[in-house]
Amino acid sequence: MSANSTQTTGIEDLWKDIQEDREKVLGILGGFEGMDPMESLIPALHELQKVYRYIPEGGARVISEEWHIPLTDIFGVVTFYADFSTQPMGRNQLWVCEGAACYFMGATTLGEVAQQRLGVAYNETTPDGEWTLHRADFCYGACHLAPLIDLNHEILGPLSEEGLRQVIDNPPRHHEGSH
């Protein structure tokens, strides 16, 4: 299951499809004024996801209308990259690396600890909207830190089971966002 098919468990959808939302998207697009829309699409989508914790269809429609990019092309990008989601995500994105080095150094156990501590399976979001848990079945290229996690784009490792519990119970607050 990819990040694009993450299950939500009752977290609030921040997109209300009202004029205020349209203005937020226009504000994001304004930051790319004078730039090529196709070159700006991925950075603009990242900014949109920071605001809503996913890529809402309404937001993608505004981009499509303003930049004259077919909606299918926009969603082609959104569904291609694991960084983007079409479903609301938790405030904290926790990825447990299961690349080869991490796997052999205990990533499976870390994944079990994370699932138990958060009360969700991989690709699910906690009911309070605080956490979305992911399995990273790719390598971060930081094998010297195995086993590791990616918490909101911050690599932490090597982690023990207790170290992961501490991170979950007291997450760093300087990075909040989506993967």
N, C-alpha and C positions, 0 to 999 in steps of 0.2 A: 504494500500500500504506500503510495507516495504522499508527500506533504500536501499535495493538492486534494487528497481525499480524506483529510483528517476529519475525524468525527468530533462534533461539538456536543457538549453535554449541558446545554442550557445557558451558555454564555451569551451575553447581550450583543446583538448585531449593532455596531456603532453607526452604520450607514442607514439613514432614515429617508433617503431619496427626497430631500427637500431643498429649497433654494440655498440654504446654508451649506449643504454638502456640495452643491455645484460650485459655490464660491470658494470653498476650500480647495477643490480640484483646480479651479482656475488660478488660484493663488500658487499652487504647486507648479502649474505649467508656466506661470509668469517668471518663475526662477530660471526657465530655460529659453526665455525670449531671445530671438536672434540666432538661436542654434538650430541645427538640422533636427527635425522631429524624430527621424528614425534613429539618429545617434543619441537622442535624449530619452528615448522610450524607456530603456531599462532603468536609468537613474530616476526618471519620473515615477515609474512603477514602484521602485523602492521607497520613494517619498510617500506615495499614496498608501503603501502598506504600513509605513510607520504610523500614519494617522489612524487608519482603520483596523490594523492588525490582520488584514487580508486585502485582496483586490476585489472590491465590490463591482458587480456588473455595471451599476450606474456610474461609478467612477471611470470605468473603462469606456463607457459610452461617451462621457464628456471628452475624454482624450481623443476618441475616434472622431467626434464631431469637430473639435477644435483643431486637431492636427491632420485631419483628413487621412487617417490611417484606418483601413478596414478593421472592424471589431474582431473578425476572425484572425487577423494578423496579430492583434494585441493579445488575444487569448492563446494564440499559438506560442507566443513568448512566455506568457504566464504559466502555461501548463508544461513547457519544456524545462524550465529552471526550478529546481527544488527549493530555491529561496522564496518563491512566491506561493501563495495559497489562495484558493478561491473560497475558502471557508474561514470564519473568524478563528483566530488563534489566541493562545494565552499570552499574557504580558511577558512571561518568561518562556523562552524556547530552549529546551534541554535536549541536546543530541548526544546519544551515547555512541561513541565510535566503536564499530565492530569490524574495522579493517583488520588485516592479517595480524599485525603486531599487537594491536589492542585485544583482539580476540584471544590470542595465545597468552596474553598477560592478565586475562580475567574480565574482559568486557561483558561476557554473558552474565557473570555474577553482578556486575555493576548495573546492568539492565534490569535484572530481577530486583535489586535493591531500589532502584528508581521507581519501578512499577509499584512495588509494595509501599514505598514511602509516599508516593503521590496518589495512589489508589486508582491509577489508570493504566491501561495497556499502551503499547506503542501506537502512535498516530491518534491519540485521544487527548482531549483537553479536560482539565479538572473542572468540576461544576462551578467553582468560583471564578473561572477565567484567568487564574494566575499562571498556570503551567500548561504547556503542550509538550508531550514527550515524543521523541523521534528516535528511530534507530538509524544511525549513519552506517550504511553498509559499504562505504567508500573510505579511502584513506585520507587523512588530513595532512599527511606528510610531516608529522611531528612524532614519529615512532619512538623517539627518545623520551617522550612523555607518556608512553603507554602504561596502563590503560588511561584514556583521557575522555573528557566530555567537552562539548562546545556549549557554553551557556551564553546565549545572546551575543554570539560572535566572539566570545572570549574563550580561548583554549585553556583548560585547567587539567593538570595531570603532572605526574602520575597520581592517581587517586586510589585510595583504599575504600573499602565499603563504608567505614566510619567517616572518611573524608567526604564522600559523596553525600552521606546523610547530613553532615554539617553544612555543605553547600546548599542543599535543598532547604534546610531549616533556616539558614541565614544567607540568602543569595546576595551577591554584590548588587548594590542599587545603582551604580553609575552607568550600567548598560541595561537598558530596557528596550525591547523591541522584537523584531521578527527575524527569522532566518530566511 
